[in-house]
């Protein structure tokens, strides 16, 4: 039988720190309480024993002088503890605290002609003093533990709040927000002492700034290279058109077209990386839009409309995503290639070897392709970037019966009823 799973909050640093503080406070309070109790109780009992033995000495003098004994003394008095009586009969003196007529009593006994001469003192006040001391120790311990827990929880919460902020900023950076910073005030003033959390926050901010500069430099380099290539490629394309017809001129024109396509893809990726793209939203019927993309591709692709839907999106970007998916299916997959519209979801399915494992795990990677076909590995990267711009979800998966399948889920447009529109 599996043990029940502990709640998630029991794994937090605040909970662990509170439990540690509580346990340590309880242990310290118990230790101090025992020490104080033993010390005070021993002192109280010692004072009462000395007083009882002093009374016993006075009563022994009266007994030897034949004087009448006071009412708190007697020979073999009733209520005398048997152990103390046996001690006195053996010729020794001793004391013992016990109950007598329902009240705490200190007995002192000594030998008297083979019997026990004993005195008793009321021990109620001393017992009540010890009980009051124990209650005071317990109450003070509870108050001290509560106050320590409050102060400790406040201090730990301040630290954990800063740790949560640092973790939140780290997640924002991993999601692509390179402008996110912790900005801990302790890291801005070098003369101010820094704790470990401030050190981690400063290291994270430094890493984010360095990463941002590096990515911006790479993006700027990619955009500059692609932009500079457009001019010579335009001239090269014009020159290729002047070549006489033949196999060599066809090869030149084909390579020029490939280079121009690669250049345009690099420019598009640089714009997507810069996150400066704006969308032109409009309402479109998804079925006709998918059919138009397939016709424009000029490929033998089947279109199935299971359930048409109205979506609010950027038509040009959706066409770009679907066009890249269809082109990738024909380049790296195998026929038949089927585009299916089922509500706001469009799937592109081929019957080839399927997507490689790295793509299913971490998404498409630039300039990486394992199918051996033509391409630079940029088509799916652009599709993912454009889908993110329009707020769509693009998922790559393996088809149940073999092949690759990409599913694009678009935001569905919901028409308001007349009464809702009026409201």
GIPE-V827780 format. One record per residue. N is the residue number from 0. RES is the residue in one small letter. PHI is phi in whole degrees, -180 to 180 (NA if undefined). Layout:
((N RES PHI) (N RES PHI))
//
This chain:
((0 x NA) (1 x -75) (2 x -71) (3 x -63) (4 x -76) (5 x -73) (6 x -60) (7 x -65) (8 x -69) (9 x -73) (10 x -93) (11 x -75) (12 x -67) (13 x -62) (14 x -64) (15 x -65) (16 x -65) (17 x -63) (18 x -64) (19 x -65) (20 x -63) (21 x -63) (22 x -64) (23 x -66) (24 x -65) (25 x -63) (26 x -65) (27 x -66) (28 x -64) (29 x -64) (30 x -64) (31 x -65) (32 x -62) (33 x -64) (34 x -62) (35 x -65) (36 x -60) (37 x -64) (38 x -66) (39 x -68) (40 x -62) (41 x -62) (42 x -66) (43 x -65) (44 x -64) (45 x -64) (46 x -63) (47 x -66) (48 x -67) (49 x -63) (50 x -65) (51 x -66) (52 x -68) (53 x -63) (54 x -62) (55 x -62) (56 x -64) (57 x -65) (58 x -67) (59 x -62) (60 x -64) (61 x -64) (62 x -65) (63 x -69) (64 x -83) (65 x 78) (66 x -79) (67 x -67) (68 x -87) (69 x -67) (70 x -70) (71 x -88) (72 x -131) (73 x 175) (74 x -97) (75 x 48) (76 x -68) (77 x -67) (78 x 91) (79 x -68) (80 x -58) (81 x -57) (82 x -64) (83 x -71) (84 x -64) (85 x -64) (86 x -63) (87 x -68) (88 x -63) (89 x -78) (90 x 94) (91 x -116) (92 x -109) (93 x -163) (94 x -132) (95 x -160) (96 x -100) (97 x -153) (98 x -92) (99 x -140) (100 x 53) (101 x 79) (102 x -128) (103 x -63) (104 x -138) (105 x -97) (106 x -101) (107 x -135) (108 x -137) (109 x -148) (110 x -73) (111 x -153) (112 x 55) (113 x 79) (114 x -121) (115 x -113) (116 x -97) (117 x -132) (118 x -127) (119 x -131) (120 x -123) (121 x -72) (122 x -104) (123 x -62) (124 x -63) (125 x -65) (126 x -64) (127 x -66) (128 x -62) (129 x -66) (130 x -62) (131 x -63) (132 x -62) (133 x -62) (134 x -65) (135 x -64) (136 x -62) (137 x -65) (138 x -64) (139 x -64) (140 x -65) (141 x -63) (142 x -63) (143 x -64) (144 x -65) (145 x -63) (146 x -64) (147 x -65) (148 x -63) (149 x -63) (150 x -65) (151 x -64) (152 x -63) (153 x -63) (154 x -66) (155 x -68) (156 x -63) (157 x -63) (158 x -69) (159 x -66) (160 x -63) (161 x -69) (162 x -67) (163 x -62) (164 x -64) (165 x -63) (166 x -65) (167 x -64) (168 x -65) (169 x -62) (170 x -67) (171 x -64) (172 x -66) (173 x -65) (174 x -83) (175 x 113) (176 x -86) (177 x -77) (178 x -86) (179 x -69) (180 x -142) (181 x -76) (182 x 54) (183 x -67) (184 x -61) (185 x -72) (186 x -88) (187 x -84) (188 x -109) (189 x -62) (190 x -78) (191 x -86) (192 x -60) (193 x -114) (194 x -92) (195 x -66) (196 x -66) (197 x -64) (198 x -64) (199 x -64) (200 x -63) (201 x -63) (202 x -64) (203 x -66) (204 x -63) (205 x -64) (206 x -63) (207 x -64) (208 x -65) (209 x -65) (210 x -65) (211 x -63) (212 x -63) (213 x -66) (214 x -66) (215 x -64) (216 x -64) (217 x -66) (218 x -64) (219 x -64) (220 x -65) (221 x -61) (222 x -65) (223 x -66) (224 x -64) (225 x -64) (226 x -67) (227 x -69) (228 x -75) (229 x -64) (230 x -65) (231 x -65) (232 x -69) (233 x -63) (234 x -65) (235 x -65) (236 x -65) (237 x -65) (238 x -68) (239 x -66) (240 x -69) (241 x -86) (242 x -70) (243 x -66) (244 x -62) (245 x 161) (246 x -62) (247 x -60) (248 x -67) (249 x -65) (250 x -65) (251 x -64) (252 x -63) (253 x -64) (254 x -69) (255 x -66) (256 x -63) (257 x -64) (258 x -69) (259 x -66) (260 x -64) (261 x -63) (262 x -64) (263 x -65) (264 x -64) (265 x -64) (266 x -64) (267 x -67) (268 x -66) (269 x -64) (270 x -68) (271 x -66) (272 x -65) (273 x -74) (274 x 56) (275 x -109) (276 x -72) (277 x -117) (278 x -107) (279 x -111) (280 x -78) (281 x -157) (282 x -94) (283 x -138) (284 x -84) (285 x -72) (286 x -62) (287 x -59) (288 x -65) (289 x -65) (290 x -64) (291 x -66) (292 x -63) (293 x -65) (294 x -63) (295 x -69) (296 x -72) (297 x 67) (298 x -109) (299 x -86) (300 x -124) (301 x -89) (302 x -114) (303 x -122) (304 x -109) (305 x -74) (306 x -152) (307 x -74) (308 x -148) (309 x -103) (310 x -124) (311 x -109) (312 x -158) (313 x -95) (314 x -60) (315 x -62) (316 x -72) (317 x -63) (318 x -63) (319 x -64) (320 x -63) (321 x -65) (322 x -62) (323 x -66) (324 x -65) (325 x -65) (326 x -63) (327 x -65) (328 x -63) (329 x -77) (330 x -75) (331 x -113) (332 x -106) (333 x -146) (334 x -69) (335 x -79) (336 x -103) (337 x -125) (338 x -107) (339 x -117) (340 x -108) (341 x -132) (342 x 70) (343 x -83) (344 x -111) (345 x -115) (346 x -117) (347 x -116) (348 x -124) (349 x -124) (350 x -120) (351 x -92) (352 x -74) (353 x 94) (354 x -71) (355 x -66) (356 x -63) (357 x -62) (358 x -71) (359 x -68) (360 x -83) (361 x -127) (362 x 88) (363 x -67) (364 x -122) (365 x -67) (366 x 57) (367 x -135) (368 x -146) (369 x -119) (370 x -88) (371 x 86) (372 x -87) (373 x -73) (374 x 134) (375 x -117) (376 x 75) (377 x -102) (378 x -61) (379 x -70) (380 x -62) (381 x -66) (382 x -61) (383 x -63) (384 x -65) (385 x -68) (386 x -63) (387 x -66) (388 x -63) (389 x -90) (390 x 75) (391 x -99) (392 x -112) (393 x -114) (394 x -123) (395 x -105) (396 x -149) (397 x -94) (398 x -67) (399 x -58) (400 x -106) (401 x 102) (402 x 101) (403 x -111) (404 x -141) (405 x -115) (406 x -117) (407 x -111) (408 x -105) (409 x -104) (410 x -67) (411 x -80) (412 x -87) (413 x -112) (414 x -82) (415 x -82) (416 x -67) (417 x -55) (418 x -66) (419 x -67) (420 x -64) (421 x -64) (422 x -63))
//
